[in-house]
Amino acid sequence: ILYFQKHIFKRYSLVGIMQFCLSMTVIRWLIVFLLPSNILALFIAQSLHAFSFALFHSASIFYLFDKYKNKQLAQYFYLGISFGLGSFLGASLSGILYGKWLF
């Protein structure tokens, strides 16, 4: 997904991508609920999770980069809200360590 995201975002709207991710998540949870002992079904459910997570994450970052002028601060905020304090501190530390080479 991360490799093809440029082409996906040119073709589809952000709202459509988010709705698609949400529907894939619903399908994934239904598969896990209905077939908890089927290994193939669980593998498919995990594949859907990887696909929808990568697409949702890319869409979120794309939205923030499009809307906010201070891109580093917007990404710090996104990481802090979506992934928690550990990711927020890791992103902040990488910003301090890498500084001008980050973007």
DADA-V147109 format. One line per field, one symbol per residue. ss: DSSP state (H for helix, E for strand, - for the rest). phi: phi as a letter, one per 40 degrees, with the letter a starting at -180 (. if undefined). A space follows every 50 residues. Layout:
ss = ???
phi = ???
This chain:
ss = ----HHHHHHH--HHHHHHHHHHHHHHHHHHHHH----HHHHHHHHHHHH HHHHHHHHHHHHHHHHH---HHHHHHHHHHHHH-HHHHHHHHHHHHHHHH H--
phi = .ccccccccccbccccccccccccccccccccccbcbccccccccccccc cccccccccccccccccbcccccccdccccccbgccccccccccccccfc ccb
